[in-house]
Amino acid sequence: MLVSRENLKNIKSKAVELPAPSTFDLPVRILQFGTGVLLRGLPDYYVDKANKQGIFNGRILVVKSTSSNGTDEFKEQDNIYTLCIKGIEDGEQVVKYTLINAISNVLSASKDWQEILKAAENPDLDIVFSNTTEVGITLSNDSIEENPPSSFPGKLLSFLYHRFHHFDGDEQKGLVILPTELISDNATKLKKIIITLATQNQLSAAFIAWLTSANDFCNTLVDRIVPGKLTTQDKMEVENLLGYQDDLMIMAEPFSLWAIETDSERVKQKLSFAKADENIKLVPSINKFKEIKLRLLNGTHTLSTAIALWSGFETVTEAMNNKHFHQFVDNLMRLEIGPAIVNQHIEKDDTAQFSRRVIDRFSNPFLQHRWESIALNYTSKMSMRVIDLIHNWYAKNHVLPQHIALGFAAYLKFMNSQQQEQGFVQSINGKTITLQDEFAPLLHDYWIQEENVVKNVLSDDNLWGKNLTQYKGFAEAVQNFIQEINANGVLHTIEKLNASWEETY
């Protein structure tokens, strides 16, 4: 039995949360560019949750921009799909299933553009979601007269221009634009591109004024791992449990966060779905959430990667099952990264709470996040995520950040590669890893010089933006940790470090 509106009445399983039949008749209030799993697993999930609580009472019209596949799979299921939420929450395993009924229709930009433009005439429309990947928010020489315009900003501009004319420039008919692309200041950049495109297309000054005054472009930060489709075996098991077939079924972790930058009451009224979940944050600035995520989630990943690889772990979950590695990650966040980022905007409780949730996320047995994949562009990640942490730490402390130093040492040892035909490679426990790192040749050259490798690398401000040997004891600690790893192995080294901190605390 394929899941559909008609077949909802035949679903007998108590394991899945079903939508109320009345939600199919809710008006379209959101236009969404993209059908990707992040949108379906985060914003669309929030909208559905709000509708189930009777808060938002609106659905989503989705625009599919890519030419791959089609819209038939959505139509066959009346746009319903199962979200499987699986992971660890507060240290306990969580498995939940909910049927998402937030999407009203899915239209193809290439085939249905005129119908999409017609949707601009909808008086109930309030909001735009998008996730068109990072390259989607770029300026191109795009004409809004095309059917459709080639770029996402071009399509959005064409839609807004049609709406402006239909409602005769009514200031009350502007939209809240919420891009979820994973770039900094995503809405600010999108708005700038839209205005530039409007000028290039020689649109009226009255329209450009309406564009900036009636519409609200809000920067956002999204955070949720949504791996997407289940494996064939897992999908069969879930379908047997729930009693129906679902070809749009996806999985997400329990953790979710959507920080939206606004201090406008107009925006808050339109985004009423935010009341449905405490993890939707409507705040004047999202910088706090960006910093916490960058340092405690991404920074911890980066500082742990080489340690995990040298320990022989393939996935994050496998590593977290090792008590010594688990303790190292916990100490790294709790004792060093967290205190380094506490400031007038970030409180100690913020870092402690997020750190606990990172432990849950890293420990998720339903995710197979490979360390080798996390090691891509390793040096750039280290520069972006870790170097400011070192600076912040020393601005507040006169003692060495030993966990950060150990993570840096393991990274530096990992970059001691061999040049082969396929590129620069590292061999660990008989396994060969090809380094996908633009700085691999430079680090290779430092290592073959043999003399003062650590000092030379740490003092290269072209790599790090500053001379890291200025921080008292850091270079010496990195050197000592490399020697200890070479002599005793990584796991013994972190076990010894954990023990020394247990004695201190």
C-alpha positions as CSV (number, residue, x, y, z in Angstrom):
1,M,0.0,0.0,0.0
2,L,1.6,3.3,-1.2
3,V,1.1,6.1,1.3
4,S,-1.4,8.7,0.1
5,R,-4.2,10.9,1.3
6,E,-6.7,8.2,0.5
7,N,-4.7,5.5,2.2
8,L,-4.2,7.4,5.5
9,K,-7.4,5.8,6.9
10,N,-5.9,2.3,6.3
11,I,-2.7,3.0,8.4
12,K,-3.2,1.1,11.6
13,S,0.3,1.4,13.1
14,K,0.5,3.4,16.4
15,A,4.2,3.9,15.7
16,V,3.7,6.8,13.3
17,E,2.2,10.2,13.9
18,L,-0.4,10.9,11.2
19,P,-1.6,14.3,9.9
20,A,-5.2,15.4,10.5
21,P,-7.3,15.1,7.3
22,S,-8.1,18.8,7.6
23,T,-4.5,19.8,7.0
24,F,-4.9,18.9,3.3
25,D,-7.2,21.9,3.0
26,L,-4.9,24.5,4.5
27,P,-4.0,27.4,2.3
28,V,-0.5,27.7,0.7
29,R,1.5,30.3,2.7
30,I,5.0,29.4,1.7
31,L,6.9,29.2,-1.6
32,Q,9.9,26.8,-1.4
33,F,12.8,26.6,-3.9
34,G,14.2,23.1,-3.6
35,T,13.1,19.6,-2.8
36,G,16.3,18.5,-1.0
37,V,16.3,16.5,2.2
38,L,17.5,19.3,4.4
39,L,14.4,21.4,3.5
40,R,12.2,18.4,4.0
41,G,13.9,17.4,7.2
42,L,14.1,20.8,8.9
43,P,11.9,23.8,7.7
44,D,9.1,21.5,6.3
45,Y,9.2,19.4,9.4
46,Y,8.8,22.6,11.6
47,V,5.8,23.7,9.4
48,D,4.2,20.3,9.7
49,K,4.7,20.3,13.5
50,A,3.1,23.7,13.8
51,N,0.1,22.6,11.6
52,K,-0.3,19.5,13.8
53,Q,-0.5,21.9,16.8
54,G,-3.0,24.2,15.0
55,I,-0.5,27.1,15.2
56,F,0.6,28.0,11.6
57,N,-2.2,26.5,9.5
58,G,-0.5,26.8,6.1
59,R,1.2,24.6,3.5
60,I,4.1,24.9,1.1
61,L,4.3,25.1,-2.7
62,V,7.6,23.6,-3.8
63,V,9.5,24.7,-6.9
64,K,11.8,22.0,-8.2
65,S,14.6,23.7,-10.1
66,T,16.9,20.8,-11.1
67,S,16.1,18.7,-14.2
68,S,17.0,15.4,-12.5
69,N,14.0,13.1,-11.8
70,G,10.6,14.8,-11.8
71,T,7.7,15.7,-9.6
72,D,5.7,12.4,-10.2
73,E,7.0,10.7,-7.1
74,F,5.5,13.5,-5.0
75,K,2.2,13.5,-6.9
76,E,1.9,9.7,-6.5
77,Q,2.0,10.1,-2.7
78,D,0.0,13.3,-2.5
79,N,3.2,15.0,-1.4
80,I,3.2,13.1,1.9
81,Y,6.4,11.5,3.2
82,T,7.7,9.8,6.4
83,L,10.4,11.5,8.4
84,C,12.3,8.9,10.5
85,I,14.0,10.6,13.5
86,K,16.7,8.4,14.9
87,G,19.5,9.1,17.3
88,I,20.5,9.9,20.8
89,E,18.8,12.5,22.9
90,D,19.9,13.2,26.5
91,G,21.9,10.0,26.4
92,E,18.9,7.9,25.4
93,Q,18.2,6.3,22.1
94,V,15.3,7.9,20.2
95,V,13.3,6.5,17.3
96,K,10.2,8.4,16.0
97,Y,8.2,8.3,12.8
98,T,6.0,11.1,11.6
99,L,4.1,11.6,8.3
100,I,4.9,15.1,7.0
101,N,2.0,16.8,5.2
102,A,3.4,20.3,4.9
103,I,3.8,20.2,1.1
104,S,0.8,21.1,-1.0
105,N,2.2,20.7,-4.5
106,V,5.5,20.3,-6.3
107,L,6.0,22.1,-9.6
108,S,8.8,22.0,-12.1
109,A,10.5,25.3,-12.9
110,S,11.3,24.2,-16.4
111,K,7.8,22.9,-17.2
112,D,5.4,24.8,-14.9
113,W,6.9,28.3,-14.7
114,Q,3.7,30.2,-15.7
115,E,1.8,28.3,-13.0
116,I,4.5,29.2,-10.5
117,L,4.2,32.9,-11.4
118,K,0.5,32.5,-11.0
119,A,1.1,31.5,-7.4
120,A,2.6,35.0,-6.8
121,E,-1.0,36.2,-7.0
122,N,-1.9,34.2,-3.9
123,P,-2.9,36.8,-1.1
124,D,-2.2,34.2,1.6
125,L,1.5,33.8,0.7
126,D,3.8,35.1,3.3
127,I,7.2,33.3,3.2
128,V,9.9,32.0,0.9
129,F,12.2,29.1,1.8
130,S,15.2,28.1,-0.3
131,N,18.1,25.7,-0.3
132,T,19.7,25.7,-3.7
133,T,23.2,24.8,-2.5
134,E,26.0,27.3,-1.9
135,V,26.4,28.0,-5.6
136,G,22.7,28.9,-5.9
137,I,23.2,32.4,-4.3
138,T,25.4,33.8,-7.0
139,L,25.0,36.7,-9.5
140,S,24.6,35.8,-13.2
141,N,23.5,37.7,-16.3
142,D,19.9,36.6,-15.9
143,S,16.8,37.9,-17.6
144,I,13.5,37.7,-15.8
145,E,11.8,37.4,-19.2
146,E,13.1,33.9,-19.6
147,N,10.7,31.0,-19.0
148,P,12.1,30.4,-16.4
149,P,15.1,32.5,-15.5
150,S,18.2,30.4,-15.2
151,S,19.4,31.2,-11.7
152,F,17.6,31.0,-8.4
153,P,17.9,34.7,-7.7
154,G,16.5,35.3,-11.2
155,K,13.5,33.1,-10.5
156,L,12.9,34.8,-7.2
157,L,13.2,38.2,-8.7
158,S,10.7,37.3,-11.5
159,F,8.3,35.9,-8.9
160,L,8.5,39.1,-6.7
161,Y,8.1,41.3,-9.8
162,H,4.9,39.5,-10.8
163,R,3.6,39.8,-7.2
164,F,4.5,43.6,-7.1
165,H,2.4,44.2,-10.3
166,H,-0.5,42.0,-9.4
167,F,-1.0,43.7,-6.0
168,D,-0.2,47.1,-7.4
169,G,2.8,47.7,-5.1
170,D,0.9,46.9,-1.9
171,E,3.3,47.2,1.0
172,Q,1.3,44.5,2.9
173,K,2.0,41.9,0.2
174,G,5.8,41.6,0.7
175,L,7.3,38.3,1.7
176,V,9.7,37.0,4.3
177,I,12.7,35.5,2.5
178,L,14.5,32.7,4.5
179,P,17.4,31.2,2.6
180,T,18.9,28.1,4.3
181,E,22.0,27.8,2.0
182,L,25.1,27.1,4.1
183,I,26.9,30.4,3.5
184,S,27.5,33.2,5.9
185,D,25.0,36.1,5.6
186,N,22.9,34.1,3.2
187,A,20.0,36.5,3.0
188,T,22.1,39.7,2.9
189,K,24.0,38.3,-0.1
190,L,20.8,37.1,-1.8
191,K,19.1,40.6,-1.3
192,K,22.2,42.3,-2.8
193,I,22.1,40.0,-5.9
194,I,18.3,40.5,-6.3
195,I,18.7,44.3,-6.3
196,T,21.6,44.1,-8.7
197,L,19.6,41.8,-11.0
198,A,16.6,44.2,-10.8
199,T,18.9,47.1,-12.0
200,Q,20.4,44.9,-14.8
201,N,16.9,44.1,-15.9
202,Q,16.0,47.8,-15.9
203,L,13.1,47.3,-13.5
204,S,11.4,50.4,-12.1
205,A,12.6,52.4,-9.2
206,A,9.1,51.9,-7.6
207,F,9.6,48.1,-7.7
208,I,13.1,48.3,-6.2
209,A,11.8,50.5,-3.5
210,W,9.0,47.9,-2.8
211,L,11.6,45.1,-2.9
212,T,13.6,46.6,-0.1
213,S,10.7,48.1,2.0
214,A,7.9,45.5,1.8
215,N,10.1,42.3,1.8
216,D,12.2,41.0,4.7
217,F,15.4,39.1,3.8
218,C,16.5,37.3,7.0
219,N,19.9,35.6,7.5
220,T,19.5,32.1,8.9
221,L,21.5,29.2,10.3
222,V,20.3,25.7,10.0
223,D,21.7,22.7,11.8
224,R,20.5,19.2,11.5
225,I,22.0,16.1,9.9
226,V,19.6,14.8,7.4
227,P,21.2,11.8,5.6
228,G,18.2,11.4,3.4
229,K,17.0,8.0,2.1
230,L,17.3,4.9,4.2
231,T,19.2,1.9,3.1
232,T,17.1,-0.7,1.2
233,Q,17.1,-3.0,4.2
234,D,16.2,-0.2,6.7
235,K,13.4,1.1,4.5
236,M,11.9,-2.4,4.2
237,E,12.0,-2.8,8.0
238,V,10.3,0.6,8.6
239,E,7.7,0.0,6.0
240,N,6.9,-3.4,7.5
241,L,6.5,-1.8,10.9
242,L,4.3,1.1,9.7
243,G,2.3,-0.9,7.2
244,Y,2.7,1.1,4.1
245,Q,5.2,1.9,1.3
246,D,6.9,5.3,1.1
247,D,9.3,6.1,-1.7
248,L,10.0,9.6,-0.3
249,M,10.9,8.4,3.2
250,I,13.9,10.1,4.7
251,M,15.8,10.1,8.0
252,A,17.1,12.9,10.3
253,E,18.8,13.1,13.6
254,P,16.8,14.2,16.7
255,F,18.8,17.5,17.1
256,S,17.5,20.5,15.2
257,L,18.2,24.2,15.1
258,W,17.0,27.0,12.9
259,A,18.2,30.5,14.0
260,I,16.6,33.3,12.1
261,E,17.9,36.8,12.3
262,T,15.1,39.4,12.8
263,D,13.9,42.0,15.3
264,S,10.8,42.8,13.2
265,E,7.4,42.3,14.6
266,R,6.1,42.0,11.1
267,V,8.4,39.1,10.4
268,K,7.6,37.4,13.8
269,Q,3.9,37.5,13.0
270,K,4.3,35.9,9.7
271,L,6.7,33.2,11.1
272,S,4.1,32.0,13.6
273,F,5.3,28.4,13.0
274,A,8.3,29.3,15.2
275,K,6.1,28.9,18.3
276,A,5.8,25.2,17.6
277,D,9.4,24.3,18.5
278,E,11.9,25.8,21.0
279,N,14.7,25.1,18.6
280,I,13.5,27.8,16.2
281,K,15.2,31.0,17.4
282,L,14.0,34.4,16.2
283,V,16.8,36.6,17.4
284,P,18.3,40.0,16.5
285,S,21.6,38.4,15.6
286,I,22.5,34.8,14.8
287,N,26.2,35.3,15.4
288,K,26.1,33.6,18.7
289,F,24.7,30.4,17.2
290,K,27.2,30.6,14.3
291,E,30.1,30.8,16.7
292,I,28.9,28.0,19.0
293,K,28.3,25.7,16.0
294,L,31.6,26.6,14.3
295,R,33.7,26.0,17.4
296,L,31.9,23.3,19.4
297,L,30.6,21.1,16.6
298,N,32.8,21.8,13.6
299,G,35.9,22.6,15.7
300,T,35.6,19.5,17.8
301,H,35.2,17.4,14.6
302,T,38.4,18.9,13.2
303,L,40.5,18.5,16.3
304,S,39.3,14.9,16.7
305,T,39.7,13.7,13.1
306,A,43.3,12.8,13.0
307,I,43.2,11.3,16.5
308,A,40.3,9.1,15.4
309,L,42.1,8.1,12.2
310,W,45.4,7.3,13.9
311,S,43.3,5.2,16.4
312,G,41.9,3.1,13.5
313,F,38.3,4.3,13.8
314,E,36.4,4.6,10.5
315,T,33.2,6.3,11.7
316,V,32.4,8.9,14.4
317,T,30.0,6.5,16.2
318,E,32.7,3.8,16.4
319,A,35.1,6.3,17.9
320,M,32.6,7.5,20.5
321,N,32.1,3.9,21.6
322,N,35.7,4.0,22.9
323,K,35.7,5.4,26.4
324,H,39.1,7.1,26.1
325,F,38.1,8.9,22.8
326,H,34.7,9.7,24.2
327,Q,36.3,11.3,27.3
328,F,38.8,13.2,25.2
329,V,36.0,14.8,23.1
330,D,34.0,15.7,26.2
331,N,37.1,17.2,27.9
332,L,38.0,19.1,24.7
333,M,34.7,20.9,24.6
334,R,34.0,21.3,28.3
335,L,37.5,22.3,29.4
336,E,38.9,24.2,26.5
337,I,36.7,25.1,23.5
338,G,33.7,26.1,25.7
339,P,35.7,28.4,28.0
340,A,37.5,29.9,25.0
341,I,34.3,31.2,23.3
342,V,32.4,32.4,26.4
343,N,31.9,36.2,26.0
344,Q,29.3,38.9,26.6
345,H,27.0,37.1,24.2
346,I,27.8,33.4,24.8
347,E,27.2,32.1,28.4
348,K,28.8,29.2,30.0
349,D,25.4,27.4,30.1
350,D,25.1,27.9,26.3
351,T,28.4,26.0,25.7
352,A,27.6,23.3,28.3
353,Q,24.2,22.6,26.8
354,F,25.5,22.5,23.2
355,S,28.4,20.3,24.2
356,R,26.1,17.7,25.7
357,R,24.1,17.7,22.5
358,V,27.3,17.3,20.4
359,I,28.1,14.2,22.5
360,D,24.6,12.8,21.7
361,R,25.0,13.7,18.0
362,F,28.5,12.1,17.7
363,S,27.2,9.0,19.4
364,N,24.3,8.4,17.0
365,P,24.4,4.8,16.0
366,F,22.1,5.4,13.0
367,L,24.7,7.7,11.3
368,Q,27.8,6.4,9.6
369,H,29.8,9.6,9.3
370,R,33.3,8.6,8.1
371,W,36.4,10.3,9.5
372,E,38.1,10.1,6.1
373,S,35.3,12.3,4.7
374,I,35.7,14.8,7.6
375,A,39.4,15.1,6.8
376,L,38.7,16.7,3.4
377,N,40.3,20.1,3.1
378,Y,41.7,19.5,6.6
379,T,44.1,22.4,6.7
380,S,41.5,24.9,5.6
381,K,39.1,23.6,8.3
382,M,41.9,23.8,10.9
383,S,42.6,27.4,10.0
384,M,38.9,28.5,9.9
385,R,37.7,26.6,13.0
386,V,40.6,26.2,15.4
387,I,43.1,29.1,15.1
388,D,40.9,31.7,16.6
389,L,40.2,29.3,19.4
390,I,43.9,29.2,20.3
391,H,44.0,32.9,20.3
392,N,40.9,33.3,22.5
393,W,42.2,30.7,24.9
394,Y,45.5,32.5,25.4
395,A,43.8,35.8,25.8
396,K,42.0,34.4,28.8
397,N,44.5,31.8,30.2
398,H,48.2,31.4,31.1
399,V,48.1,27.6,30.8
400,L,48.4,25.4,27.8
401,P,45.2,24.1,26.0
402,Q,46.5,20.5,26.0
403,H,43.6,18.9,24.1
404,I,43.8,21.5,21.3
405,A,47.5,21.0,21.2
406,L,47.1,17.2,20.9
407,G,44.5,17.6,18.2
408,F,46.9,19.8,16.3
409,A,49.8,17.4,16.8
410,A,47.7,14.5,15.4
411,Y,46.7,16.6,12.4
412,L,50.3,17.6,11.7
413,K,51.4,14.0,11.9
414,F,48.6,13.1,9.5
415,M,49.9,15.6,7.0
416,N,53.3,13.9,7.0
417,S,52.4,12.3,3.7
418,Q,54.1,10.4,0.9
419,Q,53.9,11.6,-2.7
420,Q,52.7,8.9,-5.0
421,E,51.1,8.8,-8.5
422,Q,47.6,9.4,-7.2
423,G,48.7,12.3,-5.1
424,F,49.8,12.8,-1.5
425,V,48.9,9.8,0.7
426,Q,48.9,8.7,4.3
427,S,49.1,5.1,5.4
428,I,47.3,4.1,8.6
429,N,47.1,0.5,9.8
430,G,47.7,-0.8,6.3
431,K,45.1,1.5,4.8
432,T,46.1,4.2,2.3
433,I,44.3,7.6,2.4
434,T,44.7,10.1,-0.4
435,L,44.8,13.6,1.1
436,Q,42.2,15.9,-0.4
437,D,43.9,19.0,0.8
438,E,45.2,21.9,-1.3
439,F,48.0,22.5,1.3
440,A,49.2,18.8,1.2
441,P,52.2,19.7,-1.1
442,L,53.3,22.5,1.2
443,L,53.0,20.4,4.4
444,H,54.8,17.6,2.6
445,D,57.7,19.9,1.8
446,Y,57.9,21.0,5.4
447,W,58.1,17.4,6.6
448,I,60.8,16.4,4.1
449,Q,63.0,19.2,5.4
450,E,63.0,17.3,8.7
451,E,64.5,20.1,10.8
452,N,62.1,22.2,13.0
453,V,59.0,20.9,11.3
454,V,56.6,22.0,14.0
455,K,58.2,25.4,14.5
456,N,58.2,26.1,10.7
457,V,54.6,25.1,10.2
458,L,53.3,26.9,13.2
459,S,55.1,30.1,12.3
460,D,53.7,30.1,8.7
461,D,51.3,33.0,8.9
462,N,50.3,32.4,5.3
463,L,48.7,29.2,6.5
464,W,47.2,30.4,9.8
465,G,46.9,34.2,9.5
466,K,49.2,34.5,12.5
467,N,52.4,33.1,14.0
468,L,51.3,30.3,16.3
469,T,54.7,30.1,18.0
470,Q,53.9,33.3,19.8
471,Y,51.6,31.3,22.2
472,K,53.6,30.2,25.1
473,G,54.3,26.5,25.3
474,F,52.1,25.6,22.3
475,A,54.8,24.6,19.8
476,E,56.6,22.6,22.4
477,A,53.4,20.8,23.4
478,V,52.6,19.9,19.8
479,Q,56.2,18.6,19.3
480,N,56.0,16.5,22.5
481,F,52.6,15.1,21.6
482,I,53.9,14.0,18.2
483,Q,56.8,12.2,19.8
484,E,54.5,10.6,22.3
485,I,52.1,9.4,19.6
486,N,55.1,8.0,17.7
487,A,56.3,6.2,20.7
488,N,53.1,5.0,22.4
489,G,50.2,5.5,20.0
490,V,47.3,7.9,20.0
491,L,44.9,6.0,22.3
492,H,47.6,5.7,25.0
493,T,48.3,9.4,24.7
494,I,44.7,10.5,25.1
495,E,44.2,8.0,27.9
496,K,47.2,9.5,29.7
497,L,45.9,13.1,29.1
498,N,42.4,12.1,30.3
499,A,43.9,10.7,33.5
500,S,45.9,13.9,34.2
501,W,42.8,16.0,33.9
502,E,40.8,13.7,36.1
503,E,43.4,14.3,38.8
504,T,43.2,18.0,38.3
505,Y,39.4,18.2,38.3
